[in-house]
Amino acid sequence: MRATTMPQVGARNELVVLRAIRLSSDGVDQSDLMELCGLSRQAVSQITRRLIDRGLVRAAPVHTNRRGKPAMSMQVEPRAMVAAGAHLDPAHITVTLVDMLARPIAKRSLERPGDDPAADVERIGAALDDMLGELGAAPTGGRDGAIEKGVQGIGVAVPGGLDAAHGTVVAPPWLPGWRDVPLLDMIRTRTGLPAVMDKDTNAALTAECWPGRFAVQETVLYLYVGAGVGSAVAGDGTIHRGATVQAGEIGHLPTGVDSTRCRCGRLSCLALHTDMNRFLDKARRAGVPLEPHAPDAAALAALQQRTPGDAAARALVEEYGAALGEAVRTLISIHDPHRVIVGGPYWGYLAEHAMPQVQLVARRARDGTQEVPVTSSTFGDDVGAIGAATLFLERKLSPVAA
């Protein structure tokens, strides 16, 4: 929404100042805020006073040798605003609470989603109640009074196949019991909290961007490695979601790795090499001793342990990296990013031996004339839930979203 009235302009300026303070981890004074935000001293002074009065920001004097009133260094109060996040991954459900800086406060890992969405939503609500109870807050749902003041809302991250406008999960892969589920309304009813929903790839990239580790103006490409591989792109602080929030579905991106024909008719689609069930079955057929019915995470952990000394295991992981690298190479040519980040719940099991192959192949993008840095995410397997909570923080606090 564009700010067109004076109250809207004022509200947006307040978010601009709050973002500048949030991204200044060591604190920032009013003179620097004027330059960072392009606002007058009077406007910055009035806004910071309001933020302090609302408990979102704290100010401490900066002691210098200069005469007169000491400058005040502004920092956010991280726990003045808390958001919840829930991630429905085919392998498990993760529920978390994060502070204003998207730092986890509490987390619960639950069994994978089943065929009864209502029961899964109840499990999410119960996990959130449990965490809030540990923190001394009221349970959700309003059953025992008002919701804890600091918990502003909840974000939900799901695999692709959703109707974002209506908050409906339409047809997510690997979740056969979830078809045309009005998830957002169910979450709002159970928790009593405002809620937002997005693809888990978009949520993960939002978590990457939120701490301000790179400039807002940068274009960032993110590869999410889970049961399958998806992508997300951000530019100028905004995630590109596409017309129907389906951007980043790259499973049928041809890689050119081999001549295997996909059911879609193309040759060597990315999913043929990175679908996790297919990949682990290939490892078993190659003689890698993995339990036949082990959960994906357990099987990947066993594969990771064998990779350094098992030639077959290592070759498989390197082949995975080469296929992923071909996708990265193509996506670099399409999106022209400043950087590429690879993460997701399963990447940590593969990164040591897959990442060198990703980087090697990605260097061939742009005819090798300009190398794009490709790095692993610093988030762990709970990036989807942290990202989900960050989605809500973004909706609440980002001047871009305002």
WORABEL-V330030 format. One line per field, one symbol per residue. burial: 1 if it has 16 or more other C-alpha atoms within 10 Angstrom, else 0. A space follows every 50 residues. Layout:
burial: ???
This chain:
burial: 00000000000111111111111100111100110010100011001100 11000111100000000000111111111111111111111011111111 11110111010010001001101111111111000011111000001100 11111111111111001111111010011011111111111111111111 11111111111100000011111111111111111011101000111111 11111010000000001111111111001100100001010000011011 01110110000011011111111111111111000111111111111111 11111111101111100000110111101011111111111111011110 01
